[in-house]
Amino acid sequence: MMSQSRSRLQAFSGTTLRRLRNTPSYFFLIWRWSMWLYALIVILGYGYDPLRFRIGVILLAVTLAQTLFVTFYAPLLYLLLPHITRLTPLFARKARRLPKRVRPLAEDEEADILTPLASTRNIYGDITLYSVDLLICGLAMYYGGALGNPPFGAGSIFYRYGISTVFAAAFAYRYRGGLTVAVGYDLFVILGMLIPPPGAIQHVADVIDIVGSLIDVPLVALLAAYIATLLSHYAQSKRREQDNVRRQQALVRVSETLLRGAPDIQTTLQRSIAQIRQGGHFQRLALALFELPDDEASHPTQQYWTIHTYIEDYIPGDFPPTHTEALFQQVAQSGRNVVTFERLSEKTGPYGTARLYIPFFKGKRVQMVLGAESIRQTHFSERQERFLTISGTQLLVTLDNIRLTEETVKLAAVAERGRIAREIHDGIAQLVYMLSLNAETCAAQANRIAEASEEDAELLLPLAQRLEKLVTISKQALWETRNYMFNLKPLMSGSTTLTQMLKNQLREFEAISGLTAQLDVTSETELSEELLHSHHYAQVGTAIFRIVQEALTNAYKHAEATRILVYLSQQPTQIEIEVRDNGHGLIPMQETNGTEQTHLYSGYGLRGIRERVEELGGIFEISQIPDSGIRVYVCIPI
């Protein structure tokens, strides 16, 4: 219970800025209640005059009802008693019309002073409220002239009470509002001069009475508006200072998140976006990462931008999770900021949806777009744009660092694979090769001794057979070792072209297997440097290498082929590769359901290759050659 009372008390005077913003409301309520008590004391002194006493009691009752209503309707009491909306339907309706304080508002609205009367989103309702307040105060001052001398203006016992309506307008609408209400209040003073109120004593107005009654209210309006303006400027300065500190803290938190990292990029971006939204007081913040196709040159209109990562963070209830792809596409294609402001409706007054979308470049391409949205009274200012620019640049640099780290890991893995391949070639492969030669020499010598001596033939023939098996096993081990070593070597590195890669592959295969393998380049078109170094071209080269490798392995191990031909055709829009051998061809195999299904020799490696080719949008075919062997055909677009 004590903690609840303490938190409600802090709603009034928790910080210097909050106290300054509440000062006009304090002053207004204290002035109105003090002047009402002053009128009460004066009226009690007119008990000997029944007419004036009845007029005074009626005016006291009306002004008391007005003061109570204004007091309970004031935002100050609403902040003190946030649960008062549960008491009556009136305050529940008021709460629905008040702006939500849980939502970050525009900097000019958040830094503004707290108006004495509630300021809603309906400007016409606010004008009506202040007009009714002026009307009641003006009539109270007019009829209260019957209890004073002179019977108008400063002579009325409710004159000072009515000045509080000038305070309310000046604190809410500054000079324009204060002077407008002051003129309206002076009209009631002039009415009392021309038409005395009922029960008023006869009085001849002099210059002092007229000037004093008419000049006081405008001066009060100017003074109140000036004080409100000073408080507002100081509050705005304080708010800007707090916003700068908050944004700097947000940038520090974003930097710590980026440096500390997360299990994956998606989580890192999600945390960073949430911190940027909170630091910039945005109600919704979205991020889109773009990816351009490798054949961008064939699409000069730039209508093929694709979003491969989309993340957003928003305040529930204010902005639903919507994917505004059209705005992201507009920013990506134009390469310029998009700043818009759309009015919500006439009932919401000056409030609207402000949007700010900023592109971030890598080279000449837009790689990322940040979009912020909030319900505000104005466009986003330069501070929000600068904050988003700094935060977005941090994210973009971090993404590039992550990519560079991944590339470094890949390069390190390739270098390690090459080192292991060299170690195998210089160590295990040489030992296995020497073992194969020695076993073959021993087998040949055993056969010669057996042929020369019939007596030792029976003893040496089993030994020769075992040595021949050892020769076969050692050759198979040498094949597996060299094949494993070849798989470890980098595929396309540096300036190696697809043709050079295939030539190296076939040369290695001939050295390992002893079979004849020939490369025939039927067409080779010059490709751009950008395409040759693109990620898609590397994927195509890897797929072609693995396809040829699997076809060569099948031809050597299972088809008993003696000759292999590889045809390469590299065109501007696609790459075709064809592998032919003179082996046994396709082998029919019986499926479990009784149907006959044709399989390639090993089959399972090429099944994965087929899936890879289909992912790249290519064509993969295996067919029987009429004479002998098989034909493996692949066509992949580039």
Steps between C-alpha positions, in 0.01 A plus 500: 500500500784735585676422173181583303464834680866577440473422126192723470681780678793461265259554209488864618855578602724214393743715302575865437361479148175346620459768767550773241247341268246479783553856629226665284245244620599554861470876465167482316330270753637690801388833352150378414436337838649795691284754314192284555569493873552878489156540335349269763634711785378823341152363427460378858537865600187592299265298718303812594396551135276207392508581125873536476549200724284280275688622191828427671391148607388417145829623356694307764314180413555543126869585535552219751359247251717653229813487717435141607447392140814678379703362790396140435538553126853643533786269390675576828240310700490231235875445553454492877206259493542282192232258624236770528371399157336198664275719714272668249426467128591867456865447588509176302395694190759764579771238529416364159534847346827584672821423310669178609800575719646153451584596144799725412361825364650773288779698659302826501202333667693301755706804602197732521359609835200319644188703415257583782212343310529169321629522146347235277554406138183683398587868461133598467414330828783686672379836364149422619628414847695824536210702357253357752747573779528860378122534476444382858777718642381801302137462615613442858703820485208687335234397755751525784514874428176535699704424813776755437575861424533585217255235377724387213856389434738520795208588729345153461592249769542233226728721287819336631339159486419553131858598420590133550340422161756735343777307676364172361490626140838676520671193649347275232514719186756767595449858378235424242276307738557727799426823313192349331349399835605835651305684230200276564522564874522875443178479297321388817660796682370734230157331530498582872584863423220538245236280666543472879415156642176448703530632856799722422536838671505819294854602411653745259802341335818705491818460295685317776225236535474448123873484430568285806230253405597472133879514513564250778379193312714547184804569718431180694463311171835634370678423826359146519584428135853634550557281806354197319728565202807525722407179678436328168834608354683386810310173501580445133867568566492257788319247286752533220780445747327190634433376145865543411607307808243230426614469139864483603417228750303318232797521262726364773260212565477426128879504474531264796244266346683501168838444664372232734319328215230234516455136394394618155470817291119500525511520881766772493294713261179445698661619824662796328174608335318489835768718662502748211120532515507569873791742472330701225153489663356340186176307515605269220839428346562264209816383324529349154816350349504486121660259260549571130524221240841431351369584153410855603648637179223333301236688703587871475161607632593363847158343555640176636597603853427220744479517879681202649480616866218696663484589872271739687429608856192695610288597800202263520171679444650797315629342181408152379776288346467607136751433224515831311693355207389774259677771703813290533503437125453873433794593723720222357434601140526876550787491749349798686338560836123482518343737756120509514228618736137387467214637708310231683156666483320826577410374848863450596586864432867563418605139557622289210728213405856616439730273299874516442673247272878525446711296251850377577745429220777252443686634202234618256231260617243541775566214737277599794201725575386614846142621540357677807136589568321685781177686570606863535397856432786573259746331265803329646771754570865503404592348838305182427653481152851544637439238770371248246792572269758435772324186622450364150863560409604303807277211395630507143863500613426212735333300223803555275730393784294185548520423129873566496540272800308226323712547187814486713381175656432357154840607372665354809308177444611491134861562600480227762347262249786574261756445776344165593493401132870578469576305817311201367674527162848526651441246777232232494455499121874447444514220756198325352649540152829343615306220667315437173823491299670264747200271512482494120876427476473219754204348317684512167812342653297224665335420168839483323644262763189285480529478123871416519471225761218252486600371843443842664191584292255339740649698787538831319166513316296570820755765595476657154120510521516670839751749367273578204211561739730727696583684178129547428430623854795738495391645164149545635644669810711724277190589297299584810788703644554701183126546451464627858801726447346635179169574677686707756658728243332839429271500197507847346741733673660825393488550123431131418234470229247223457698355207824494701323340793366215282840449334666468840226263610543270199880509530476390863250230406729359231790492746292314757305259282719447195197553275485739206294815571464776241344850524337649191402870526236554232424863591651742749363856526685779678312585821515822700727526804201573721330177394818292533541615862133470593366255755262342249779422253701336779198284585467397133871413479480291817197311371670426164818382674306257724295370208810426292671349803210264569477400132874427487485296818208292373671439167819381670356296785187344353482540123845364417537777244826556313427843354310804629405814307394829663335773288477859629289777345511838680245746359396853615187375677576136586767232541464151352710202606485147356691192622514182285670165567527167318416281798217255572227764504189506721422194710134405556420433866192343652305721736324366809158562346579272204552774240826526310685828554819609321783619730839646432796297621530659843197725464483656844769769446336619181166517675634779720653666194158492331347685793779761492453558126123540545557756778713699254218485243687262269432176309654164591469195272646147492453285190631180341735528200385268217838327460622488860541714809286787628457872440471748789367841388468817711385850400509779764404866438749768606 
